[in-house]
Amino acid sequence: MATFSPNIDGLNELSAMFDNMLNQSNSFEGELIINIENIKDNIDSFNNDFDTCFNENTSKDEIQEYFQEEYISLIQEHLTDTVDCKTYFNNIYTNYAHIK
């Protein structure tokens, strides 16, 4: 006769992943604030630090789209873990952008 022994650790891990996904979904809420003047004043440094190709003609919409995509990518990367994406994003882009 076969015996069934469920892997409780696996279920607990799966449950924790779902909990983390719910927590990360709350990270989508917030206000993105961008310091465009600081980016444009330090364009070469910004491009070097973040591997971008912005220039003095880059529009505000393009800069905003960049940060939105970066934040979404960050959340997707950490969807099932416990990283505080807002804090992590704010630390990466200090003086350039942050989410309230």
Salt bridges, closest charged atoms under 4 A:
GLU77 OE2 - HIS78 NE2 3.71
ASP81 OD2 - HIS78 ND1 3.04
